[in-house]
Amino acid sequence: MMTPHPPYCRHDQSGDNTTIALETNPLTRLKPWQVNHFFKCPLVGMCLTQDEQRQLLKKTRVLDKGDSAYDMHEKMVASLESENRLSRRIDALLERKFGRSMQDFLSSGADAVMAHFKIALESGEIAGGLWNAATHPALSAQNHREVFGNVHMAMHWTAEERLQLTRRLGGQKRELVQLHEQRKRDAGVRRSLKKTIETLQQEKAALQGRLRTAETENENLRHQLSGSDHFSKIAALEQENQSKQAENEQFRQQLAEARETLGTLMARNRKLSDQMARQRELNRHFRQESRVVIGELAAMNRCDASCPAFDLCRKRVLIVGGITRMESAYRKLIEGYGGSFDYHDGYVKRGAKGLELCFKRADVVLCPVNCNSHAACKIVKNLGKKHNKPVHMLASSSLSAVSQVIQEDRCVGRPPN
């Protein structure tokens, strides 16, 4: 956090420190390099999007390949320490975004500017209000302190919202796993239903063929007997015909039942298809939200060489259990802190020898209890005592839980309290 500095001002010629005058025309806004030092960081972060920052850095040829969001922010803020090509472009862009809507406030007093800032803060549209207050030449040091305090606390509230989003994401991940398992079961049912439908269709075709054959035979017999005088043969044939009709009626009933069953199966098939379509949409939304949250987590956990948890000194960190599909995300997080990553899925039904071998190589062990069996958790605790190595039992298998342990302990090699 940057320590606030006094407003941009000068002393009068008498040397009296109580008399302060702004070095700017009262009806002219302060330039970004003239505003209070502690306003420069929030002006860049809240009034300019990342795309706008990237475009400004490209145009001034300051952007380097591989610059992160923090690198861009740092260069933008540093440029506001003086008037230069980049700071003038920043001033021009901010003037285009907010100048026209804030023009009327130049002739207003500090009370009107502060009232507008409070309205902007309450509505969530803080960017224009912050720019108006930071660059207005009539605000006092107390006004500046009040504006900065509100902006500072708003950033804390944003961090809390991100933590809530992370917790909600954890729940959605669990729901996604359950939905994925349900989708597998539904796919099996769908394949079974498809086979049943094919079988019924074959039976239906066979029944229709038999019915046509019986009707043809019946018609041939009628033609053969049309001129016969042998009444006994006619009676026998009529009896056989009645038997065939009864058989045909039975076939018709079977065909009707088969059609009804086929209709039911087709309706169920359509329902399963709708469920699969919704599942695919849920998967798509989850992947999008996962990318956003992981990006936010990476931004929140980013640190520099002054942070005690910046470098794990190539210590080997073993994660036992957790979500197997997130192994690559765990690896990226641990190696991003300078550590060496190892992973064991926590399955110990065939013995704990493999787990113990991984345990011996590790300097630190993390064990999420929500994605592990009781047997695996117990073995991890016993191995920690046996080999005298630090073991962290995590309540959650999320990236934020792993990152929090690394940052709170300050040194991953130290056993937890």
C-alpha positions as MATLAB code, in Angstrom:
seq = 'MMTPHPPYCRHDQSGDNTTIALETNPLTRLKPWQVNHFFKCPLVGMCLTQDEQRQLLKKTRVLDKGDSAYDMHEKMVASLESENRLSRRIDALLERKFGRSMQDFLSSGADAVMAHFKIALESGEIAGGLWNAATHPALSAQNHREVFGNVHMAMHWTAEERLQLTRRLGGQKRELVQLHEQRKRDAGVRRSLKKTIETLQQEKAALQGRLRTAETENENLRHQLSGSDHFSKIAALEQENQSKQAENEQFRQQLAEARETLGTLMARNRKLSDQMARQRELNRHFRQESRVVIGELAAMNRCDASCPAFDLCRKRVLIVGGITRMESAYRKLIEGYGGSFDYHDGYVKRGAKGLELCFKRADVVLCPVNCNSHAACKIVKNLGKKHNKPVHMLASSSLSAVSQVIQEDRCVGRPPN';
ca = [
       0.000    0.000    0.000;
       1.367    3.410   -0.977;
       1.597    5.991    1.830;
      -0.578    9.044    1.009;
       1.313   12.220    0.256;
       0.156   15.829    0.713;
      -1.859   17.386   -2.122;
       0.007   18.920   -5.044;
       0.674   22.389   -3.625;
       3.256   25.057   -2.863;
       3.976   27.390    0.095;
       3.498   31.113   -0.247;
       6.457   33.481   -0.282;
       6.079   34.302    3.422;
       7.150   30.803    4.436;
       4.000   30.289    6.539;
       3.194   26.560    6.362;
      -0.492   27.194    7.052;
      -1.049   28.972    3.737;
      -1.303   26.647    0.731;
      -2.210   27.533   -2.860;
      -2.765   25.183   -5.795;
      -0.374   25.639   -8.719;
      -3.256   25.214  -11.171;
      -5.923   27.494  -12.599;
      -9.057   26.994  -10.424;
     -11.093   26.248  -13.593;
      -8.571   23.797  -15.030;
      -8.414   20.185  -13.975;
      -5.201   18.724  -12.600;
      -3.270   16.551  -15.006;
      -2.740   12.905  -13.932;
       0.920   13.621  -13.128;
      -0.192   16.537  -10.893;
      -2.690   14.651   -8.729;
      -1.885   13.346   -5.264;
       0.526   10.408   -5.378;
      -1.888    7.993   -3.694;
      -4.573    8.640   -6.361;
      -2.401    7.454   -9.271;
      -2.729    3.729   -8.580;
      -6.577    3.707   -8.253;
      -6.927    6.080  -11.239;
      -5.173    3.532  -13.454;
      -6.806    0.467  -11.871;
     -10.407    1.751  -11.688;
     -10.687    4.230  -14.567;
      -8.897    2.211  -17.287;
      -9.673   -1.319  -18.415;
      -6.883   -3.828  -19.051;
      -7.533   -3.586  -22.801;
      -7.207    0.209  -22.648;
      -3.966   -0.089  -20.666;
      -2.561   -2.605  -23.156;
      -3.427   -0.359  -26.137;
      -1.797    2.696  -24.527;
       1.377    0.731  -23.755;
       1.495   -0.617  -27.328;
       1.073    2.829  -28.859;
       3.890    4.242  -26.744;
       6.048    1.122  -27.329;
       6.364    0.442  -23.606;
       4.598   -2.956  -23.603;
       6.988   -5.929  -23.468;
       6.199   -9.445  -24.618;
       4.949  -11.526  -21.715;
       3.928   -8.545  -19.535;
       1.302   -9.606  -16.973;
      -1.657   -7.474  -15.888;
       0.373   -6.345  -12.871;
       3.376   -5.438  -15.062;
       1.148   -3.239  -17.252;
      -0.432   -1.600  -14.199;
       2.993   -0.903  -12.682;
       4.259    0.773  -15.881;
       1.112    2.897  -16.182;
       1.334    4.115  -12.567;
       5.076    4.803  -12.869;
       4.499    6.943  -15.970;
       2.220    9.299  -13.977;
       5.152   10.459  -11.851;
       5.978   12.995  -14.577;
       4.716   14.414  -17.834;
       5.752   12.164  -20.677;
       4.376   10.608  -23.840;
       2.498    7.830  -21.998;
       1.113   10.065  -19.233;
      -0.178   12.543  -21.825;
      -1.971    9.735  -23.662;
      -3.471    8.582  -20.350;
      -4.689   12.124  -19.703;
      -6.241   12.345  -23.178;
      -8.070    9.017  -22.796;
      -9.446    9.894  -19.345;
     -10.580   13.263  -20.663;
     -12.453   11.548  -23.520;
     -14.086    9.095  -21.124;
     -15.109   11.453  -18.340;
     -14.351   15.058  -19.340;
     -17.681   15.976  -20.959;
     -19.861   14.485  -18.204;
     -17.743   16.122  -15.454;
     -17.267   19.562  -17.112;
     -20.027   21.209  -15.051;
     -18.280   20.285  -11.790;
     -15.241   22.497  -12.536;
     -17.132   25.576  -11.455;
     -18.680   23.779   -8.438;
     -17.366   23.833   -4.928;
     -15.882   20.958   -2.956;
     -19.273   20.055   -1.422;
     -20.846   19.400   -4.824;
     -17.854   17.316   -5.959;
     -17.922   15.234   -2.748;
     -21.696   14.738   -3.048;
     -21.259   13.482   -6.630;
     -18.466   11.127   -5.514;
     -20.660    9.596   -2.781;
     -23.480    9.022   -5.267;
     -21.053    7.323   -7.673;
     -19.666    5.171   -4.838;
     -23.132    4.001   -3.749;
     -24.205    3.220   -7.331;
     -21.072    1.169   -8.060;
     -20.038    3.521  -10.941;
     -17.048    4.818   -9.029;
     -14.661    5.502  -11.941;
     -16.121    8.869  -13.019;
     -16.545   10.068   -9.442;
     -12.950    9.123   -8.575;
     -11.544   10.925  -11.636;
     -13.625   14.035  -10.887;
     -12.502   14.152   -7.232;
      -8.812   13.350   -7.894;
      -8.377   15.999  -10.616;
     -10.605   18.762   -9.210;
      -8.441   21.704   -8.091;
     -10.766   22.901   -5.293;
     -10.719   19.868   -2.962;
      -8.905   20.103    0.362;
      -6.504   17.579    1.882;
      -9.319   16.320    4.119;
     -11.542   15.841    1.066;
      -8.755   13.895   -0.638;
      -8.274   11.738    2.468;
     -12.003   10.927    2.592;
     -12.098   10.006   -1.139;
      -9.010    7.800   -0.869;
     -10.363    6.072    2.255;
     -13.608    5.158    0.499;
     -11.743    3.902   -2.601;
      -9.348    1.888   -0.430;
     -12.199    0.163    1.444;
     -14.063   -0.500   -1.825;
     -11.042   -2.487   -3.021;
     -11.229   -4.575    0.192;
     -14.911   -5.252   -0.459;
     -14.028   -6.406   -3.995;
     -11.510   -8.873   -2.545;
     -14.211  -10.279   -0.226;
     -16.541  -10.731   -3.201;
     -13.799  -12.673   -4.988;
     -13.416  -14.968   -1.977;
     -17.170  -15.600   -1.999;
     -16.946  -16.364   -5.729;
     -14.134  -18.831   -5.020;
     -16.220  -20.617   -2.391;
     -19.175  -20.741   -4.765;
     -16.888  -22.138   -7.470;
     -15.820  -24.935   -5.124;
     -19.460  -25.934   -4.684;
     -20.036  -25.795   -8.414;
     -17.028  -28.031   -8.995;
     -18.505  -30.641   -6.678;
     -21.842  -30.348   -8.455;
     -20.051  -30.713  -11.802;
     -18.425  -33.964  -10.654;
     -21.847  -35.297   -9.637;
     -23.381  -34.169  -12.928;
     -20.527  -35.791  -14.832;
     -21.193  -39.106  -13.079;
     -24.918  -38.748  -13.755;
     -24.170  -38.057  -17.412;
     -22.162  -41.282  -17.620;
     -25.076  -43.220  -16.125;
     -27.540  -41.503  -18.469;
     -25.338  -42.327  -21.442;
     -25.409  -46.008  -20.451;
     -29.185  -45.925  -20.100;
     -29.457  -44.194  -23.464;
     -27.328  -46.857  -25.161;
     -29.454  -49.565  -23.576;
     -32.643  -47.843  -24.719;
     -31.271  -47.485  -28.221;
     -30.600  -51.218  -28.402;
     -34.093  -51.926  -27.055;
     -35.637  -49.633  -29.675;
     -33.700  -51.366  -32.438;
     -34.853  -54.779  -31.172;
     -38.486  -53.645  -31.006;
     -38.288  -52.205  -34.494;
     -36.966  -55.532  -35.796;
     -39.760  -57.396  -33.998;
     -42.284  -54.938  -35.398;
     -41.032  -55.529  -38.950;
     -41.169  -59.292  -38.429;
     -44.741  -59.125  -37.100;
     -45.828  -56.971  -40.016;
     -44.269  -59.469  -42.434;
     -46.045  -62.396  -40.772;
     -49.329  -60.480  -40.862;
     -48.994  -59.790  -44.581;
     -48.144  -63.441  -45.236;
     -51.185  -64.656  -43.261;
     -53.505  -62.257  -45.075;
     -52.125  -63.405  -48.456;
     -52.606  -67.069  -47.557;
     -56.141  -66.359  -46.372;
     -56.989  -64.591  -49.617;
     -55.532  -67.462  -51.693;
     -57.632  -69.968  -49.782;
     -60.768  -67.931  -50.422;
     -60.070  -67.997  -54.169;
     -59.411  -71.739  -54.133;
     -62.664  -72.471  -52.295;
     -64.889  -70.066  -54.161;
     -66.355  -72.779  -56.534;
     -65.900  -75.957  -54.437;
     -68.817  -78.244  -53.511;
     -66.992  -80.026  -50.732;
     -68.717  -78.527  -47.692;
     -66.612  -80.460  -45.272;
     -63.441  -78.940  -46.658;
     -65.062  -75.505  -46.555;
     -65.966  -75.927  -42.894;
     -62.430  -77.033  -42.086;
     -60.983  -74.114  -43.969;
     -63.348  -71.661  -42.257;
     -62.284  -73.031  -38.897;
     -58.651  -72.645  -39.912;
     -59.444  -69.131  -41.120;
     -60.958  -68.226  -37.749;
     -57.830  -69.595  -36.096;
     -55.681  -67.470  -38.406;
     -57.827  -64.395  -37.637;
     -57.409  -65.010  -33.910;
     -53.667  -65.323  -34.461;
     -53.732  -62.149  -36.543;
     -55.609  -60.348  -33.763;
     -52.991  -61.500  -31.302;
     -50.293  -60.192  -33.619;
     -52.139  -56.863  -33.876;
     -52.297  -56.598  -30.089;
     -48.586  -57.374  -29.846;
     -47.896  -54.779  -32.532;
     -49.989  -52.167  -30.666;
     -48.126  -52.940  -27.433;
     -44.816  -52.698  -29.277;
     -45.828  -49.314  -30.726;
     -46.836  -48.056  -27.268;
     -43.534  -49.265  -25.814;
     -41.671  -47.647  -28.694;
     -43.470  -44.332  -28.086;
     -42.567  -44.450  -24.377;
     -38.922  -45.214  -25.172;
     -38.757  -42.453  -27.780;
     -40.190  -39.945  -25.269;
     -37.627  -41.051  -22.703;
     -34.905  -40.774  -25.322;
     -35.940  -37.192  -26.105;
     -35.880  -36.369  -22.376;
     -32.380  -37.814  -22.043;
     -31.261  -35.845  -25.100;
     -32.586  -32.628  -23.504;
     -30.772  -33.468  -20.256;
     -27.526  -34.058  -22.150;
     -27.922  -30.733  -23.971;
     -28.421  -28.940  -20.647;
     -25.433  -30.820  -19.240;
     -23.224  -29.683  -22.123;
     -24.360  -26.089  -21.556;
     -23.597  -26.391  -17.821;
     -20.159  -27.777  -18.676;
     -19.505  -24.858  -21.039;
     -20.539  -22.275  -18.413;
     -18.447  -24.037  -15.787;
     -15.336  -24.027  -17.972;
     -15.783  -20.308  -18.667;
     -16.280  -19.483  -14.988;
     -13.340  -21.717  -14.006;
     -11.014  -19.849  -16.355;
     -12.171  -16.490  -14.937;
     -11.823  -17.578  -11.286;
      -8.438  -19.256  -11.809;
      -7.262  -16.064  -13.491;
      -8.541  -14.017  -10.549;
      -6.883  -16.412   -8.085;
      -3.613  -16.101   -9.959;
      -3.886  -12.307   -9.886;
      -4.766  -12.306   -6.178;
      -1.901  -14.651   -5.243;
       0.746  -12.932   -7.356;
       3.602  -11.519   -5.298;
       7.135  -10.216   -5.772;
      10.523  -10.878   -4.211;
       9.592   -8.885   -1.071;
       6.940  -11.472   -0.116;
       8.114  -14.171    2.410;
       6.281  -16.862    0.398;
       7.704  -15.733   -2.946;
      10.282  -18.500   -3.276;
       9.869  -22.071   -1.951;
      13.627  -22.586   -2.487;
      12.861  -25.581   -4.743;
      11.291  -27.493   -1.836;
       9.324  -30.531   -2.979;
       5.638  -30.145   -2.129;
       3.561  -33.376   -2.132;
      -0.233  -33.150   -2.496;
      -2.065  -36.334   -1.456;
      -5.599  -36.720   -2.843;
      -7.640  -33.732   -3.980;
      -9.294  -33.579   -7.404;
      -7.168  -35.647   -9.813;
      -8.188  -33.555  -12.823;
      -6.752  -30.462  -11.105;
      -3.236  -31.955  -10.885;
      -1.945  -29.630  -13.600;
      -3.462  -26.616  -11.799;
      -1.802  -27.694   -8.501;
       1.513  -28.082  -10.333;
       1.264  -24.643  -11.922;
       0.513  -23.033   -8.543;
       3.366  -24.753   -6.632;
       5.947  -24.224   -9.374;
       4.792  -20.611   -9.663;
       5.998  -20.153   -6.061;
       9.374  -21.675   -6.950;
       8.718  -25.163   -5.531;
       8.941  -28.673   -6.936;
       5.607  -30.475   -7.235;
       4.749  -34.138   -6.540;
       1.316  -35.778   -6.498;
      -0.308  -38.955   -5.119;
      -3.976  -39.733   -5.765;
      -4.560  -41.034   -2.207;
      -5.642  -44.580   -3.202;
      -4.081  -46.998   -0.668;
      -6.118  -50.181   -1.161;
      -3.009  -52.005   -2.415;
      -0.855  -50.725    0.408;
       0.863  -47.510    1.433;
       4.333  -48.320    0.034;
       3.977  -46.051   -2.985;
       2.647  -43.210   -0.807;
       5.542  -43.603    1.639;
       8.092  -43.416   -1.194;
       6.556  -40.102   -2.313;
       6.466  -38.984    1.326;
      10.190  -39.609    1.802;
      11.067  -37.421   -1.200;
       8.831  -34.532   -0.092;
       9.770  -31.581    2.094;
       6.133  -30.594    2.774;
       2.882  -32.577    2.475;
      -0.596  -31.133    1.806;
      -3.598  -33.462    2.347;
      -7.156  -32.208    1.502;
      -9.510  -34.148    3.797;
     -12.644  -33.493    1.700;
     -11.284  -35.504   -1.254;
      -9.531  -38.334    0.591;
     -10.480  -41.555    2.352;
     -10.147  -41.804    6.137;
      -7.473  -44.473    5.638;
      -5.353  -42.174    3.434;
      -5.645  -39.261    5.901;
      -4.629  -41.522    8.795;
      -1.637  -42.926    6.884;
      -0.482  -39.374    5.970;
      -0.615  -38.272    9.624;
       1.301  -41.367   10.764;
       3.947  -40.930    8.052;
       4.356  -37.278    9.091;
       5.151  -38.378   12.656;
       7.331  -41.274   11.469;
       9.487  -39.165    9.132;
       9.190  -35.901   11.100;
       7.893  -33.913    8.143;
       5.333  -31.074    8.108;
       1.836  -32.188    7.116;
      -1.000  -29.728    6.365;
      -4.499  -31.235    6.545;
      -6.604  -28.958    4.285;
     -10.367  -28.596    4.673;
     -10.709  -27.999    0.925;
      -8.936  -29.215   -2.209;
      -9.332  -25.858   -4.005;
      -6.432  -23.801   -5.378;
      -7.214  -21.007   -2.929;
      -6.876  -23.423    0.034;
      -3.440  -24.614   -1.173;
      -2.289  -21.035   -1.850;
      -3.554  -19.832    1.540;
      -1.494  -22.458    3.424;
       1.651  -21.422    1.545;
       1.130  -17.714    2.272;
      -0.041  -18.010    5.921;
       2.871  -20.195    7.051;
       5.348  -17.768    5.404;
       7.708  -20.722    4.884;
       6.406  -24.032    3.555;
       9.176  -25.963    5.244;
       7.900  -25.024    8.768;
       5.453  -27.442   10.471;
       1.950  -25.978   11.019;
       0.985  -24.767   14.479;
];
